């Protein structure tokens, strides 16, 4: 029983990590393709992508959009998604929370 529940928790954690990564990528991609023209719209794209993962509360994620200048002077957009994953059950001797933090950086073409 513990093996099945532990495997399910590991699979959920992996899915949440992929969701966080895909959410950051979706927000940055929306900005550079002009599907999103404001930071709030880019955050909405990231939230929507994160919300597609079962068991992930996208409203609990912290999503930030920043704009920087790269080494060659190019404009960059950075979308960072932070989410705390919690296990199904509190496991003894194992942390029951995992902080997931991913940033996607895309070149913003004029």
C-alpha positions in Angstrom: 0.0 0.0 0.0 2.8 2.4 0.9 4.5 1.7 -2.4 1.4 2.5 -4.4 0.7 5.7 -2.5 4.4 6.7 -2.7 4.5 6.1 -6.4 1.4 8.1 -6.9 2.8 11.0 -4.9 6.0 10.9 -7.0 4.0 10.9 -10.2 1.9 13.8 -9.0 5.1 15.7 -8.0 6.6 15.1 -11.5 3.4 16.3 -13.2 3.3 19.4 -11.0 6.9 20.2 -11.9 6.1 19.8 -15.6 3.0 22.0 -15.2 5.0 24.7 -13.5 7.6 24.6 -16.3 4.9 24.6 -19.0 3.1 27.5 -17.3 6.2 29.6 -17.4 6.9 28.8 -21.0 3.2 29.5 -22.0 3.3 32.9 -20.4 6.6 33.9 -22.0 5.5 32.5 -25.4 2.2 34.4 -25.3 4.1 37.6 -24.7 6.6 37.2 -27.5 3.9 36.0 -30.0 1.8 39.0 -29.1 -1.1 36.8 -27.9 -0.6 38.7 -24.6 0.1 42.4 -24.7 0.2 43.1 -21.0 1.8 41.3 -18.0 -1.6 40.4 -16.6 -2.5 38.6 -19.9 0.8 36.7 -19.8 0.1 35.7 -16.2 -3.4 34.5 -17.3 -1.8 32.3 -20.0 0.6 30.8 -17.4 -2.2 30.3 -14.9 -4.4 28.6 -17.5 -1.6 26.2 -18.5 -0.9 25.4 -14.9 -4.6 24.8 -14.2 -4.6 21.9 -16.7 -2.7 19.7 -14.4 -4.9 17.6 -12.2 -4.4 18.2 -8.5 -2.6 21.5 -9.0 -4.3 24.7 -7.6 -3.2 27.3 -10.1 -4.6 30.1 -7.9 -2.0 29.2 -5.3 0.9 29.8 -7.7 3.0 32.9 -7.6 3.5 34.1 -11.2 5.7 37.1 -12.1 6.6 38.7 -15.4 9.8 40.8 -15.7 11.4 42.4 -18.7 15.2 42.6 -19.0 17.9 43.4 -21.5 20.2 40.7 -22.7 24.0 40.8 -23.2 23.5 41.8 -26.9 21.0 44.5 -26.0 18.0 42.4 -27.0 14.8 42.7 -25.1 13.9 39.6 -23.0 10.7 38.6 -21.2 11.0 36.4 -18.1 8.0 34.5 -16.7 8.6 32.9 -13.3 6.2 30.4 -11.7 6.5 29.3 -8.1 4.3 26.6 -6.6 4.4 24.6 -3.5 3.5 20.9 -4.0 2.0 19.0 -1.1 1.9 15.2 -0.9 -1.3 13.2 -0.5 -0.3 12.1 3.0 2.3 13.2 5.4 5.1 10.7 5.1 7.3 9.9 8.1 10.9 11.1 7.6 10.1 12.6 4.3 9.2 16.3 3.6 5.6 16.6 2.6 6.1 19.8 0.7 8.2 20.6 -2.4 8.9 24.1 -3.7 8.8 24.2 -7.4 10.3 27.3 -9.2 10.7 27.6 -12.9 11.5 30.6 -15.1 11.2 30.8 -18.9 13.1 33.5 -20.7 12.3 34.3 -24.3 13.7 37.0 -26.6 11.2 39.6 -27.4 11.3 40.6 -31.0 10.1 44.1 -31.9 
